[in-house]
Amino acid sequence: MPSLRTPKGTVDFHPHDSKLIDSILSICKRHFNLHGARSIDTPTFELLSTLTNKYGEESKLIFELSDQGGDVCALRYDLTVPFARYLAQHRVMKMRRYQIGKVFRRDQPAITKGRYREFYQCDFDICGKYVPLLADAEVIKIAVDILKEFKIGECVVRLNHRRLLEALFMKVGIESEKMNAICSAIDKLDKMKFKEVRSEMIAKGCTLEQTREIEELVGITDLEEVRRRFNEINGAYEQMRDCVEDKRSDCEITQNQKNSKDSEHEIDEKRDTCSAVHGAVAKESETVRYVQIANKAIDEIKALMEFLKTFKVHENIRFDFTLARGLDYYTGIVFEGCYTSYPDVGSVVGGGRYDNLVKRFCKNDVPCVGMSVGVLRIFSILRERETRACDTQVYVMCARTSCLAERMELVNELWENGIEAEMNMGTRSDVYEQREYARKSGIRVIVTVGGDEMSRGGVSMWTEEGEQEVKREDVIAHIIRALERR
């Protein structure tokens, strides 16, 4: 009898797992409702024509259903395209919506990292015309608030602008029809080194020199430096513009060359000059265009950051020129959020602006921005923490020096006060490894003995609220208060 199993990339969820997933969805729904969203539902499968040509290279991951003699259908790849179809079909012009449902992708699964072929998506979207970038800021605020609520650790949301990437590609001379394919390659830079991505970019139509220019620019993390690099290129063409104006008169070759006083040789020279000038004008125009696109995108990112400051989530935001979000339908701000302690899991929330997707189904102009929470990726982190968690509440570790006696004294005081604690039993002082062990074990307080704090009569104390230096004699009281707050 053959062994029983689920299909590749799928799993059964036991009662405890289902309860954990329900709690994740409950937190998401509470935040969505807090922002006035209404729930909708759409079919698990759509007409294949609805999904075709919406995902770029990712279209190959769509699960097509076999033809049963009726509509040609496919399982939904995400909830965004069906939502755009819903808006167009029902002529909805303004809406705050959330939707939770399973989606399906013929991807290479990695179950332990939360990557499945069948998985939940939990989406929130705002559609309609509002103050520019205000809806984008609200969507990102919701993403940050949700990630913080799970108390997994530090969360960072990386953001970029698709038009800024478009300006970059125009600058290095990549044809528009290749842009989406190159975007999908650049989007892998959070997981791979540039030299690994370079070969894919070349295979998709980049020259070696173009990849070098891209590598130089996408490594810049300061927005104003990005602006300066684009504008200095524009400045070089101001000199050319003056030269072009001086040469324009030479392009006025008479249509009736028989009446011209110029010799055939002089006419040919003018004709060559004319061709060169027109080429320069065209190149100048293209340069001005991509510089304008870049500056507008940078202005929008900076305006968005001001809104995020007002919403008090700006400290969790980072500009990242390498963020591309490979799907074809994004048109503006794009973002992804992750937990810094779990880089292998990757992004756990992502989204952006997609103003033209509804217009692919109808004539209505319905700008949209939204996000999707990776429910099963968060689930994989929480389940790992549960599995590895222990009753220990405090972990005592060492800094650069061993300080064994001091560690023993502190952990003994914790035991005497009835606090579950353990200490690093080794002599190694790799601070990162010790902290990672404690965090992934679900230990709520980490106390570091040694280092500069010790010379000042103190210790370093870390909780999920942050890190602080406290006096050695006060550390037990500080720990008790920290544990009471949870």
C-alpha positions, -999 to +999 in steps of 0.1 A: +000+000+000+015+034-010+024+058+018+000+086+024+012+122+020+000+156+010+011+171-024+044+188-026+044+222-009+013+216+012+008+205+048-019+194+072-024+218+101-031+201+135-055+216+160-028+235+178-014+249+145-048+259+134-054+278+167-021+296+162-030+306+126-064+318+138-047+340+164-025+355+137-056+362+115-074+376+145-047+402+151-047+412+114-085+415+112-085+437+144-061+461+128-080+462+095-113+469+113-096+496+133-089+514+100-125+510+087-120+482+063-148+459+051-144+422+043-151+407+008-146+373-007-138+362-043-137+328-059-108+305-053-104+301-090-107+328-117-110+328-155-075+322-169-079+354-190-083+374-157-049+363-144-030+363-177-004+390-183-007+405-148+023+390-131+052+392-156+077+364-151+057+351-122+029+340-145+047+307-150+038+299-114+000+300-120-018+267-114-039+263-145-069+239-143-076+213-169-102+221-195-135+205-185-154+217-216-165+250-200-146+281-188-108+279-189-098+286-153-068+288-130-064+289-092-058+324-080-021+334-077-029+362-052-058+383-039-049+415-056-058+408-093-091+392-083-098+424-062-090+446-093-114+424-113-140+428-085-137+467-086-140+468-124-169+443-126-190+460-098-179+496-107-165+503-073-146+536-072-137+539-035-132+513-008-113+501+022-112+463+019-096+433+035-097+397+024-083+365+038-080+334+017-057+307+003-037+313-029-017+289-050+017+290-067+038+264-085+069+277-066+098+258-051+086+253-015+106+256+017+082+246+044+105+253+074+108+289+061+071+294+056+071+290+018+043+268+005+025+261-028-009+266-010-009+294+016-030+321+033-029+357+021-043+384+044-047+416+023-057+452+031-062+477+003-074+513-001-088+522-035-099+557-046-085+592-051-072+608-019-044+632-008-013+618-026+007+593-005-016+595+025-032+561+018+003+547+012+014+559+046-017+544+063-011+510+047+025+510+058+015+521+093-009+491+095+020+468+084+043+481+111+017+480+138+008+443+129+045+432+129+051+449+163+021+433+179+035+398+174+065+408+196+089+387+176+116+413+177+128+443+157+109+448+124+121+468+095+101+479+065+122+486+034+107+509+008+114+521-028+096+535-058+091+517-090+095+549-110+129+554-094+139+520-108+125+530-141+147+561-142+177+540-133+171+516-162+166+546-186+198+561-173+219+529-181+201+524-214+179+493-207+149+490-231+115+494-215+104+459-225+132+444-205+126+464-173+102+440-155+125+411-161+155+430-148+133+441-118+127+405-109+164+398-108+172+429-087+145+419-063+167+389-053+195+411-039+181+408-003+189+371-005+218+369-030+251+388-036+253+410-066+277+388-085+252+360-083+224+383-096+246+397-123+246+366-144+208+365-144+206+402-154+230+395-183+209+365-193+179+388-194+195+413-217+218+436-196+254+442-208+282+438-183+287+476-182+250+482-174+251+458-145+282+476-131+263+510-133+233+494-116+254+479-089+270+513-082+237+531-079+216+506-060+241+504-033+233+541-023+212+543+008+208+581+011+180+596-010+197+629-015+228+612-027+207+593-052+192+627-063+226+642-067+238+613-089+209+617-112+211+656-113+249+656-120+242+637-152+216+663-161+241+691-155+265+676-181+238+679-207+232+716-200+265+723-219+253+701-247+220+720-249+239+753-255+259+736-282+227+723-298+212+757-299+243+771-317+241+744-343+203+746-350+208+772-377+231+748-396+202+724-399+181+748-420+189+731-453+166+743-481+142+718-494+150+728-530+188+722-531+190+735-567+183+770-555+208+768-527+241+787-531+259+761-512+280+735-530+271+698-528+299+692-503+287+720-481+251+706-482+264+672-472+283+687-443+252+705-431+231+674-435+256+655-413+255+683-387+217+682-388+216+645-381+241+648-352+222+677-337+189+659-338+205+628-322+219+650-295+185+667-289+168+633-287+194+620-262+191+653-242+153+649-241+156+613-228+181+624-201+159+653-189+129+628-188+146+602-166+161+629-143+126+644-139+111+609-132+139+602-106+134+636-088+096+632-087+100+597-072+124+609-046+101+638-037+073+613-032+094+590-010+104+620+012+068+632+014+057+597+024+084+597+051+069+629+066+035+612+068+051+582+084+067+605+110+033+619+119+020+583+122+051+576+145+064+546+126+092+562+107+119+547+129+110+513+114+114+525+078+145+522+055+150+533+019+163+504-001+171+510-038+174+473-044+137+466-035+118+459-068+088+437-060+088+417-092+051+418-101+042+438-132+013+458-117+032+480-093+034+517-103+047+537-073+058+531-038+067+495-030+076+480+004+085+448+023+087+442+060+107+416+079+121+406+113+158+412+116+163+382+138+148+359+111+166+368+078+161+333+064+123+337+065+125+368+043+097+393+041+066+387+061+046+416+047+047+434+014+028+456-009+027+489-028+008+511-052-009+497-083-028+526-100-033+510-134-044+475-126-082+482-126-079+499-160-067+466-175-103+454-169-123+485-176-121+522-184-125+534-148-095+551-132-093+536-097-059+541-081-051+515-054-025+508-027-024+477-005-004+451+014-004+414+021+006+397+054+025+365+050+005+345+075+023+312+073+057+329+074+048+345+107+033+312+118+066+294+110+085+319+133+060+317+161+059+279+160+097+277+160+098+300+191+071+278+208+091+246+200+123+261+212+109+281+241+115+272+276+104+284+310+135+306+313+127+342+317+162+357+320+194+348+303+227+360+317+255+363+292+290+377+290+305+405+268+341+406+257+355+390+288+343+359+306+333+374+340+323+339+352+321+348+389+300+378+382+276+358+360+273+331+387+265+357+414+238+374+393+221+342+381+221+329+418+204+362+429+177+356+402+171+320+415+169+333+451+142+357+439+122+330+423+130+340+387+136+313+361+171+321+348+200+305+331+235+317+321+260+311+294+279+281+307+308+284+283+338+307+280+331+319+245+321+356+243+305+358+209+278+383+218+257+378+187+255+340+191+245+343+227+218+368+220+204+348+191+202+317+213+182+337+239+159+354+215+151+323+195+144+304+228+118+330+236+137+343+267+122+377+276+151+394+293+189+393+284+214+407+309+250+412+297+278+412+323+311+427+314+322+453+289+322+491+294+291+489+316+309+468+342+336+494+346+309+519+355+293+495+380+265+485+357+252+458+334+233+459+300+197+448+301+177+439+269+140+434+266+118+437+235+112+473+244+149+480+239+183+480+256+194+500+286+223+502+311+213+497+347+232+498+380+243+463+392+226+467+425+193+477+408+192+450+381+169+426+400+143+453+406+145+463+369+141+427+358+110+421+381+093+452+367+101+441+331+086+407+337+055+422+353+048+443+323+043+412+301 
